[in-house]
Amino acid sequence: MKALAILALAVLLLTGCASTPTTAASSPPNDYTAPPTGDGTTPTPEPSGPGTYMVGIKGATVLMEVPDSAGPDAETIAVLQSAGVTPGSWIKADLDNRKGQDAAVLNVVGLSTPDGKRVEYKSLPVVTNTVQTSGMTSDVQRRYVTWSNAQKASAQAGERVTVWLMSTTPTPSGFVRVDAASGTAGPFTKAAKQ
C-alpha cells in the first residue's frame, strides 16, 4: 500500500511538471542579460568619431589624430602626386617608444563603420613599396627615392617619431572603431578615444 501511494504521488508530480508552461527557446526571460562578447566584456556604446586615439604596440604608446585635416608637409604631397599617388585623407601618429625595450612599428590603422565598411590607412613606407618608379624621369625618381628613404614607420627603443598614414579615400563618416597594427595583415589592436 505504501508503495502504491509513493507511485501515485510520483505520477502526480510528473504530470504537474509537464503541464507547466515553458518559455520558447528563442525568447529569453525578462531578466535576461546578454552574454559577454569574445573579449569578456558586455558591448557598450563607446566614444568614436574624429579625435585623438591611443593604442599600445610592442611597449610603445601611439597617439593618433584621426583624421589629421592638415596632412603632412607640401613636399610629401608633391612627391606622392609626382609618383601617381593621390592621398584622400591622413592620420598623424606619435609613436613614442622611449620606455620600450624593442623596436615598435606602426604600418596600418583601420577605421570601421557600423555597417562593416573598413578604410585602411597605410604608413608612407608601406605606400612607397607599392609605387612603380620605372616610368619616372631620373630627377623625379631621385627625388622620390630620397624622400621615401626618409619616411618612418618604426621607433627603436628609446626613440619617438611621427608616423604619417594615408588612405586614397576620404575618412569614412560615422566610424565606430579605430584599430592599429604593426604588420599589414594584423593582428589589429583596438584604440581608445582620448
MITI-689202 format. One line per 4 residues: number of its first residue (from 1); for each residue y, z, x of N, C-alpha, C. Coordinates in nm, 2 decimals, decimal comma, always signed. Atoms other than C-alpha are relative to their C-alpha. Layout:
! MITI-689202
NUM	Y/Z/X/Y/Z/X/Y/Z/X | ...
! end
This chain:
! MITI-689202
1	-0,12/+0,00/+0,08/+0,00/+0,00/+0,00/+0,13/+0,00/+0,09 | -0,11/-0,01/-0,09/+0,23/+0,09/+0,28/+0,03/-0,14/+0,07 | -0,01/+0,13/-0,07/+0,16/-0,25/+0,45/+0,06/-0,10/-0,10 | -0,05/+0,09/+0,10/+0,24/-0,43/+0,12/+0,15/+0,02/-0,02
5	-0,15/-0,03/+0,02/+0,58/-0,25/+0,09/+0,08/-0,05/+0,12 | -0,07/+0,06/-0,12/+0,67/-0,35/+0,45/+0,01/-0,15/-0,01 | +0,00/+0,15/+0,01/+0,57/-0,71/+0,39/+0,10/-0,04/-0,11 | -0,10/+0,04/+0,11/+0,78/-0,72/+0,06/+0,14/+0,02/+0,06
9	-0,14/-0,02/-0,06/+1,08/-0,57/+0,25/+0,03/-0,11/+0,10 | -0,03/+0,11/-0,10/+1,04/-0,83/+0,53/+0,03/-0,13/-0,07 | -0,03/+0,13/+0,08/+1,03/-1,12/+0,27/+0,14/+0,01/-0,06 | -0,14/-0,01/+0,06/+1,34/-0,98/+0,10/+0,10/-0,02/+0,11
13	-0,10/+0,01/-0,11/+1,53/-0,95/+0,43/+0,01/-0,15/+0,05 | -0,01/+0,14/-0,04/+1,43/-1,30/+0,54/+0,06/-0,09/-0,10 | -0,06/+0,08/+0,10/+1,52/-1,45/+0,21/+0,15/+0,02/-0,01 | -0,14/-0,03/+0,00/+1,85/-1,28/+0,22/+0,08/-0,06/+0,11
17	-0,06/+0,06/-0,12/+1,93/-1,41/+0,57/+0,01/-0,15/-0,03 | +0,00/+0,15/+0,02/+1,85/-1,77/+0,46/+0,11/-0,04/-0,10 | -0,10/+0,03/+0,10/+2,09/-1,75/+0,17/+0,14/+0,02/+0,04 | -0,14/-0,02/-0,04/+2,40/-1,65/+0,37/+0,06/-0,14/+0,04
21	-0,07/+0,13/-0,04/+2,65/-1,94/+0,41/+0,01/-0,01/+0,15 | -0,01/+0,03/-0,14/+2,66/-2,10/+0,75/+0,13/-0,08/+0,02 | -0,12/+0,07/-0,04/+2,96/-2,24/+0,93/-0,05/-0,13/+0,07 | +0,04/+0,13/-0,06/+2,93/-2,61/+1,02/+0,03/+0,00/+0,15
25	-0,01/+0,00/-0,14/+2,89/-2,67/+1,39/+0,13/-0,06/+0,05 | -0,12/+0,07/-0,05/+3,20/-2,89/+1,41/+0,12/+0,07/-0,04 | -0,12/-0,07/+0,03/+3,44/-2,64/+1,26/-0,02/+0,15/+0,05 | +0,01/-0,14/-0,06/+3,49/-2,32/+1,48/+0,06/+0,10/-0,10
29	-0,05/-0,10/+0,09/+3,56/-1,99/+1,31/+0,15/+0,02/+0,03 | -0,15/-0,01/-0,01/+3,93/-1,89/+1,26/+0,04/+0,07/+0,13 | -0,04/-0,07/-0,12/+3,93/-1,66/+1,56/-0,05/-0,07/+0,13 | +0,05/+0,08/-0,11/+3,80/-1,94/+1,79/+0,11/-0,02/+0,11
33	-0,09/+0,02/-0,11/+3,96/-1,96/+2,14/-0,06/-0,11/+0,08 | +0,05/+0,11/-0,07/+3,94/-2,28/+2,33/-0,06/+0,04/+0,14 | +0,06/-0,03/-0,12/+3,71/-2,27/+2,63/+0,10/-0,04/+0,12 | -0,09/+0,04/-0,11/+3,88/-2,28/+2,97/-0,03/-0,14/+0,05
37	+0,02/+0,13/-0,06/+3,93/-2,61/+3,15/-0,09/+0,01/+0,12 | +0,08/+0,00/-0,11/+3,73/-2,71/+3,45/+0,04/+0,09/+0,12 | -0,05/-0,09/-0,11/+3,95/-2,51/+3,69/+0,01/+0,15/-0,04 | +0,00/-0,14/+0,04/+3,91/-2,19/+3,49/+0,13/+0,05/-0,08
41	-0,12/-0,04/+0,07/+4,25/-2,19/+3,31/+0,00/-0,06/-0,14 | -0,02/+0,06/+0,13/+4,33/-2,25/+2,95/+0,12/-0,09/+0,00 | -0,11/+0,09/+0,00/+4,55/-2,55/+2,90/+0,13/+0,05/-0,06 | -0,13/-0,04/+0,06/+4,92/-2,47/+2,85/+0,10/-0,10/+0,04
45	-0,11/+0,09/-0,03/+5,24/-2,67/+2,84/+0,06/+0,04/+0,14 | -0,06/-0,03/-0,13/+5,39/-2,70/+3,19/+0,13/-0,07/+0,02 | -0,12/+0,07/-0,03/+5,73/-2,79/+3,32/-0,03/-0,13/+0,06 | +0,02/+0,13/-0,06/+5,74/-3,16/+3,40/+0,13/-0,08/+0,00
49	-0,12/+0,09/+0,00/+5,98/-3,45/+3,44/+0,07/+0,01/+0,14 | -0,07/+0,01/-0,13/+6,23/-3,52/+3,72/+0,03/+0,14/+0,05 | -0,03/-0,12/-0,07/+6,29/-3,24/+3,97/-0,07/+0,02/+0,13 | +0,06/-0,04/-0,12/+6,16/-3,06/+4,27/-0,14/+0,05/-0,02
53	+0,14/-0,05/+0,01/+5,78/-3,01/+4,31/-0,05/+0,05/+0,13 | +0,06/-0,05/-0,12/+5,58/-2,81/+4,56/-0,15/-0,01/+0,00 | +0,14/+0,01/-0,02/+5,23/-2,86/+4,69/-0,03/+0,04/+0,14 | +0,05/-0,03/-0,14/+5,03/-2,73/+4,99/-0,10/-0,10/+0,04
57	+0,09/+0,09/-0,06/+4,85/-2,97/+5,21/-0,04/+0,04/+0,14 | +0,05/-0,04/-0,13/+4,64/-2,85/+5,51/+0,09/+0,10/+0,07 | -0,08/-0,11/-0,06/+4,85/-2,54/+5,56/+0,15/-0,03/+0,00 | -0,14/+0,04/+0,01/+5,18/-2,73/+5,52/+0,06/+0,02/-0,14
61	-0,06/-0,01/+0,13/+5,43/-2,68/+5,24/+0,08/-0,13/-0,02 | -0,07/+0,12/+0,03/+5,56/-3,00/+5,08/+0,09/+0,02/-0,12 | -0,10/+0,00/+0,12/+5,87/-3,01/+4,86/+0,04/-0,14/-0,02 | -0,02/+0,14/+0,03/+5,91/-3,34/+4,68/+0,11/-0,01/-0,11
65	-0,11/+0,03/+0,10/+6,22/-3,47/+4,50/-0,05/-0,12/-0,08 | +0,06/+0,10/+0,09/+6,08/-3,67/+4,20/+0,09/-0,03/-0,11 | -0,01/+0,10/-0,11/+6,23/-3,92/+4,18/+0,12/+0,03/+0,08 | -0,12/-0,01/-0,08/+6,48/-3,95/+4,45/+0,09/-0,12/-0,03
69	-0,08/+0,12/+0,05/+6,76/-4,16/+4,30/+0,08/-0,07/+0,11 | -0,07/+0,06/-0,10/+6,94/-4,23/+4,62/-0,08/-0,10/+0,08 | +0,08/+0,07/-0,09/+6,65/-4,36/+4,82/+0,03/+0,02/+0,14 | -0,03/-0,02/-0,14/+6,63/-4,39/+5,19/+0,12/-0,08/+0,05
73	-0,11/+0,07/-0,06/+6,89/-4,54/+5,42/+0,00/-0,15/-0,03 | -0,01/+0,14/+0,03/+7,01/-4,90/+5,37/-0,08/-0,09/+0,09 | +0,08/+0,08/-0,09/+6,83/-5,02/+5,68/-0,15/-0,01/-0,05 | +0,14/-0,01/+0,05/+6,49/-4,91/+5,53/-0,01/-0,10/-0,11
77	+0,01/+0,09/+0,12/+6,56/-5,10/+5,21/+0,01/-0,15/+0,05 | -0,01/+0,14/-0,05/+6,68/-5,41/+5,40/-0,12/-0,05/+0,07 | +0,12/+0,05/-0,07/+6,38/-5,42/+5,63/-0,12/-0,02/-0,10 | +0,10/+0,02/+0,09/+6,14/-5,38/+5,34/+0,02/-0,13/-0,08
81	-0,03/+0,13/+0,08/+6,31/-5,66/+5,14/-0,02/-0,12/+0,09 | +0,02/+0,11/-0,09/+6,30/-5,88/+5,45/-0,15/-0,03/+0,02 | +0,15/+0,01/-0,01/+5,92/-5,82/+5,46/-0,06/-0,04/-0,14 | +0,05/+0,04/+0,13/+5,90/-5,92/+5,09/-0,04/+0,11/-0,09
85	+0,03/-0,11/+0,08/+5,86/-5,57/+4,95/+0,12/+0,04/-0,07 | -0,11/-0,04/+0,08/+6,08/-5,48/+4,66/-0,03/+0,14/-0,05 | +0,02/-0,14/+0,05/+6,10/-5,10/+4,61/+0,05/+0,01/-0,15 | -0,04/-0,03/+0,13/+6,11/-4,98/+4,25/+0,06/+0,13/-0,02
89	-0,05/-0,14/+0,01/+6,15/-4,61/+4,29/-0,05/+0,08/+0,12 | +0,02/-0,08/-0,13/+6,14/-4,34/+4,56/-0,03/+0,14/-0,03 | +0,02/-0,15/-0,01/+6,01/-3,99/+4,63/+0,03/+0,04/+0,14 | -0,03/-0,06/-0,14/+6,15/-3,79/+4,92/-0,07/+0,13/+0,01
93	+0,08/-0,12/-0,02/+5,92/-3,53/+5,06/+0,04/+0,07/+0,13 | -0,02/-0,08/-0,12/+6,00/-3,25/+5,30/-0,14/+0,06/+0,04 | +0,13/-0,05/-0,05/+5,67/-3,19/+5,49/+0,02/+0,10/+0,11 | -0,03/-0,11/-0,09/+5,71/-2,85/+5,65/-0,13/+0,06/+0,05
97	+0,12/-0,05/-0,06/+5,42/-2,77/+5,89/+0,03/+0,09/+0,11 | -0,04/-0,10/-0,10/+5,60/-2,51/+6,10/-0,10/+0,12/+0,01 | +0,10/-0,11/+0,00/+5,34/-2,25/+6,00/-0,14/-0,05/+0,00 | +0,14/+0,05/+0,01/+5,04/-2,48/+6,00/-0,07/+0,00/+0,14
101	+0,08/+0,00/-0,13/+4,76/-2,48/+6,26/-0,05/-0,14/+0,04 | +0,05/+0,14/-0,02/+4,66/-2,85/+6,22/+0,11/-0,10/-0,05 | -0,09/+0,10/+0,05/+4,84/-3,18/+6,16/-0,02/-0,01/-0,16 | +0,00/+0,02/+0,15/+4,93/-3,24/+5,79/+0,05/-0,14/-0,03
105	-0,04/+0,14/+0,04/+4,96/-3,59/+5,63/+0,02/+0,00/-0,15 | -0,03/+0,03/+0,14/+5,12/-3,70/+5,30/+0,01/-0,15/-0,01 | +0,00/+0,14/+0,01/+5,03/-4,05/+5,21/+0,01/-0,05/-0,14 | -0,01/+0,04/+0,14/+5,02/-4,06/+4,83/+0,05/+0,11/-0,09
109	-0,04/-0,09/+0,11/+5,20/-3,89/+4,54/-0,02/-0,08/-0,13 | +0,02/+0,06/+0,13/+5,09/-3,97/+4,18/+0,07/+0,06/-0,11 | -0,07/-0,06/+0,12/+5,28/-3,93/+3,86/-0,09/-0,06/-0,12 | +0,08/+0,03/+0,11/+5,07/-3,93/+3,54/+0,07/+0,03/-0,13
113	-0,06/-0,02/+0,14/+5,18/-3,97/+3,17/-0,11/+0,05/-0,09 | +0,10/-0,05/+0,09/+5,01/-3,81/+2,87/-0,10/-0,10/-0,05 | +0,09/+0,11/+0,05/+4,86/-4,15/+2,77/-0,09/-0,05/+0,11 | +0,09/+0,03/-0,11/+4,69/-4,17/+3,11/+0,05/-0,10/+0,10
117	-0,06/+0,09/-0,10/+4,92/-4,41/+3,29/+0,03/+0,07/+0,13 | -0,03/-0,06/-0,13/+4,95/-4,34/+3,66/+0,07/-0,09/+0,09 | -0,07/+0,08/-0,10/+5,20/-4,46/+3,91/-0,01/+0,07/+0,13 | +0,01/-0,06/-0,14/+5,13/-4,40/+4,28/+0,11/-0,05/+0,09
121	-0,10/+0,02/-0,10/+5,39/-4,37/+4,54/-0,07/+0,01/+0,14 | +0,07/+0,00/-0,13/+5,27/-4,46/+4,90/+0,10/+0,03/+0,11 | -0,09/-0,02/-0,11/+5,42/-4,34/+5,22/+0,03/-0,13/+0,07 | -0,04/+0,12/-0,06/+5,60/-4,60/+5,42/-0,10/-0,05/+0,11
125	+0,11/+0,05/-0,09/+5,33/-4,61/+5,69/-0,11/-0,07/-0,07 | +0,10/+0,07/+0,08/+5,08/-4,70/+5,42/+0,05/-0,13/-0,05 | -0,06/+0,12/+0,05/+5,31/-4,96/+5,28/+0,01/-0,10/+0,11 | -0,01/+0,10/-0,11/+5,37/-5,12/+5,62/-0,13/-0,06/+0,04
129	+0,13/+0,06/-0,04/+5,00/-5,16/+5,68/-0,05/-0,11/-0,09 | +0,04/+0,10/+0,09/+4,98/-5,39/+5,38/+0,09/-0,13/+0,01 | -0,09/+0,11/-0,02/+5,26/-5,62/+5,49/-0,05/-0,10/+0,10 | +0,04/+0,11/-0,10/+5,18/-5,96/+5,65/+0,12/-0,04/+0,08
133	-0,11/+0,03/-0,08/+5,41/-6,02/+5,94/-0,01/-0,14/+0,06 | +0,02/+0,13/-0,06/+5,27/-6,36/+6,03/+0,11/-0,11/-0,04 | -0,09/+0,10/+0,05/+5,52/-6,55/+5,82/+0,15/+0,03/+0,03 | -0,14/-0,04/-0,04/+5,83/-6,37/+5,96/+0,05/-0,07/+0,12
137	-0,06/+0,05/-0,12/+6,07/-6,51/+6,21/-0,02/+0,11/+0,11 | +0,02/-0,10/-0,11/+6,04/-6,34/+6,55/+0,10/+0,11/+0,00 | -0,11/-0,11/+0,01/+6,37/-6,15/+6,50/-0,04/+0,10/-0,11 | +0,04/-0,09/+0,11/+6,26/-6,02/+6,16/-0,12/+0,08/+0,03
141	+0,12/-0,07/-0,03/+5,92/-5,94/+6,28/+0,02/+0,12/+0,10 | -0,04/-0,11/-0,09/+6,06/-5,74/+6,58/+0,07/+0,11/-0,06 | -0,07/-0,11/+0,07/+6,30/-5,55/+6,36/-0,10/+0,08/-0,09 | +0,09/-0,06/+0,09/+6,02/-5,48/+6,11/-0,10/+0,09/+0,08
145	+0,10/-0,08/-0,08/+5,77/-5,36/+6,38/+0,07/+0,13/+0,06 | -0,08/-0,11/-0,05/+6,04/-5,14/+6,54/+0,02/+0,11/-0,11 | -0,03/-0,09/+0,11/+6,13/-4,99/+6,21/-0,13/+0,07/-0,05 | +0,12/-0,06/+0,05/+5,77/-4,94/+6,09/-0,06/+0,10/+0,09
149	+0,05/-0,10/-0,10/+5,67/-4,76/+6,41/+0,07/+0,13/-0,01 | -0,08/-0,13/+0,01/+5,94/-4,50/+6,34/-0,02/+0,08/-0,13 | +0,02/-0,06/+0,13/+5,82/-4,42/+5,99/-0,11/+0,11/+0,01 | +0,08/-0,12/-0,01/+5,65/-4,08/+5,94/-0,07/+0,03/-0,13
153	+0,07/-0,05/+0,12/+5,38/-3,95/+5,70/-0,07/+0,12/+0,04 | +0,07/-0,12/-0,05/+5,25/-3,67/+5,92/+0,09/+0,09/+0,08 | -0,07/-0,10/-0,08/+5,37/-3,35/+6,08/-0,10/+0,08/+0,08 | +0,09/-0,08/-0,08/+5,20/-3,19/+6,37/+0,03/+0,15/-0,03
157	-0,02/-0,14/+0,01/+5,15/-2,81/+6,38/+0,14/+0,04/+0,06 | -0,13/-0,04/-0,05/+5,50/-2,66/+6,42/+0,11/-0,09/-0,03 | -0,10/+0,11/+0,02/+5,68/-2,97/+6,30/+0,04/-0,01/-0,15 | -0,05/+0,02/+0,14/+5,89/-3,05/+5,99/+0,06/-0,14/+0,00
161	-0,05/+0,13/+0,00/+5,95/-3,41/+5,89/+0,03/-0,04/-0,15 | -0,03/+0,05/+0,13/+6,09/-3,61/+5,60/-0,09/-0,12/-0,02 | +0,09/+0,11/+0,04/+5,84/-3,85/+5,43/+0,06/-0,07/-0,12 | -0,04/+0,08/+0,11/+5,96/-4,13/+5,21/-0,12/-0,07/-0,06
165	+0,11/+0,07/+0,07/+5,72/-4,26/+4,95/+0,06/-0,09/-0,10 | -0,06/+0,10/+0,10/+5,78/-4,57/+4,73/-0,11/-0,06/-0,09 | +0,08/+0,07/+0,10/+5,64/-4,74/+4,43/+0,08/-0,13/-0,03 | -0,06/+0,12/+0,03/+5,71/-5,10/+4,34/+0,04/-0,01/-0,15
169	-0,04/-0,01/+0,14/+5,76/-4,99/+3,98/+0,10/+0,11/-0,02 | -0,09/-0,12/+0,03/+6,02/-4,76/+3,82/-0,08/+0,12/-0,03 | +0,07/-0,12/+0,03/+5,94/-4,40/+3,77/-0,04/+0,01/-0,14 | +0,05/+0,00/+0,14/+5,73/-4,36/+3,46/+0,08/+0,11/-0,08
173	-0,07/-0,10/+0,08/+5,92/-4,18/+3,18/-0,10/+0,09/-0,07 | +0,09/-0,09/+0,07/+5,76/-3,87/+3,03/-0,12/+0,04/+0,09 | +0,12/-0,04/-0,08/+5,53/-3,80/+3,33/-0,02/+0,15/-0,02 | +0,03/-0,14/+0,02/+5,35/-3,47/+3,29/-0,08/+0,06/+0,12
177	+0,08/-0,06/-0,12/+5,16/-3,43/+3,62/+0,05/-0,07/+0,13 | -0,04/+0,05/-0,13/+5,26/-3,47/+3,98/-0,11/+0,05/+0,10 | +0,09/-0,05/-0,10/+4,99/-3,46/+4,25/+0,01/-0,08/+0,13 | -0,02/+0,06/-0,13/+4,96/-3,54/+4,62/-0,13/+0,00/+0,08
181	+0,12/+0,01/-0,09/+4,70/-3,64/+4,88/+0,04/-0,04/+0,14 | -0,01/+0,05/-0,14/+4,67/-3,69/+5,25/-0,06/-0,14/+0,01 | +0,06/+0,13/-0,01/+4,44/-3,98/+5,21/+0,03/-0,09/-0,12 | -0,04/+0,09/+0,11/+4,50/-4,29/+4,99/-0,10/+0,01/-0,12
185	+0,09/-0,01/+0,11/+4,19/-4,21/+4,79/-0,02/+0,14/-0,05 | +0,01/-0,14/+0,04/+4,24/-3,84/+4,75/-0,07/+0,08/+0,10 | -0,01/-0,06/+0,13/+4,14/-3,57/+4,69/+0,15/+0,04/-0,02 | -0,14/-0,03/+0,05/+4,46/-3,50/+4,49/+0,02/+0,14/-0,03
189	-0,03/-0,14/+0,03/+4,62/-3,16/+4,47/+0,12/+0,00/-0,09 | -0,11/+0,00/+0,10/+4,84/-3,08/+4,17/+0,12/+0,08/+0,06 | -0,12/-0,06/-0,05/+5,20/-3,00/+4,25/+0,06/+0,08/-0,12 | -0,06/-0,08/+0,10/+5,40/-2,73/+4,07/+0,15/-0,02/+0,00
193	-0,15/+0,02/+0,01/+5,76/-2,78/+3,94/+0,07/+0,13/+0,04 | -0,08/-0,12/-0,05/+6,01/-2,55/+4,11/+0,12/+0,03/-0,08
! end
